[in-house]
Amino acid sequence: MRGSAIGRRAVIGGAVAAAASGAAADAQQGRASPRFPLRIAQGGRYLEDSAGQPFLLHGDTAWSLIAQLNPEEAELYLRDRQSRGFNTLLVNLIEHRYASRAPANIRGDAPFTRANDFTTPNEAYFVYADSILRRARDLGFLVLLAPA
């Protein structure tokens, strides 16, 4: 994958929780899919899903997933992580440093219609971000979303 966006990306991680539901890796490995949202178990020692099943975060960091990858590359990345048993991703909603067109996404959509003005969201940017996050949800990932 030399020279591809996946090869260039610095898909690394950050933190504010946005949950997702789905099946995929757990179903393939014979485990029940987690039911979101997660919560702290009664004893306070671990996370559990809404059915009371323990949930071990097995995560990968994907800072630039939304900004750097096109839909096909995102699908390839998500499927790869799913096949390796990951269930959680750390993702930046708005990438400022590592994406090749930061803070714009790979399609050139900036997150705001006026640079750095959070009161002017660019609908195209956030529709694209939502599509990537929905795909992660559909594949069963918990997404920890850092806003900026």
N, C-alpha and C positions, 0 to 999 in steps of 0.2 A: 504494500500500500504506500510505497515511497512517493512522496510529493502530494498525496491526497490530503484533504482537509482533516481526515481522521488522523493521519500521520503527523500533521502539523499542529493539531489542537493541543491545548494544554487543558485537557478535560480534568479539572481538579475541583475541590469542593468547599462549601460553606453551609449556612444553617438556618432556617426558619421553616417550620414544618408545614407542608401541604400534602395531605394524604391522597392516596389513590387506591382503587380496588381492582381486582383482576385475578388471573389464575396462573397460567404459564409454567414457570420453572417448578413450582410446588406440585402442580398437577403432574408434570412429567416425571417427577421424582417420587410420586406416591404420597406426598404430603397434602393435607388440606390447605387450600388457599387462605391467607389471612383475611379476616373481615375487619375492614377499617370502619371507624377510627380506632387507633391504638389508645391504650390507657396504661397507667401505672398499676401493676397488680396490687392486691390488697396489702400484702406485706411490705410493699414499697421497694422490693429488690429487683424487679424486672418489669419489662413491658409485656402486655398481653393484648390480643385482639379483642374485638367486641364479643366474641364467643368464649372468651376466657382462656384461649390457647396462648402459651408463651410465644413471644415474637423476638427472635434474635436478629438484630440489625446486622446484615452482611452487606456492607455498602461499598460503593465505588464513588469516586469524586469525578464530577462531570461539569466543571465550571462553565465551559463554553458550549455545552450541548445545544442550547437554543440559538446562540449567536453564530457559531462556526459551521455547523453541519446542515446540509440540505436534507430534505425528508428521507431520501434513500440512504444517505450516510447515517442519519439518526437511527433509522430502522436497523441497519447493519450493526451499529454500536449496541443498541438496546437488545437485539437478539443475541449478540455475542455475550453480553453481560448476563442475560437470562440463562444462557446455556452453561455458564460458569457458576450458577447458583446465587448470584447477587439478588437481593430483594429490595435494596435501598439505593437511591442516587442523591448526591448533593449537587445542586445546580444553581448557577446564577441566573436570575431573570434578566438582568442587564449586565452585560460583560463590559468592563472598562479597560482591560489590559491585554488579554491573551488572544482574543479573536482578531483575525486579519483586518476586519473592518470596524472594530469596536468604536463606539458602542452600537453601531448598526449591525444587523444580522447579515448572514451570508447573501441574502437577496438585496441588500442595500437599504433596507427599511430601518430608519433610526427609531429609537423608542419614543422620542418626543418630536413634535413638529417644530418646536423651538429648543435648541440645544440646552440640555440640563434644566429645562423648565418642567418640573413634574406635574404642572397643571395643564400641560398640553400633550396628553398621550396620543401616540400615532396608532390608530386602530389596526393598520396592516401589521405592525410589529407584534402587537399583542394577540392578534388572531393567529399569527404564525407560531408564537410561543405557546399559545393554548393548544394548537394542534400537536406539537411535540409532547407537551405534558399529558395530553389525553392518550397519546400512543403509549407513553410509559405506564399510565394507569391501566390501559387495556392489557398490557403485558404483565401486570401484577406488581409493579414497583411502588414502593413508598418513595415519594419525592420530597426531599428537604430543600426548600426553595429559599435562597438568599435573594432579597429583593433588589439590591444594587451593590 
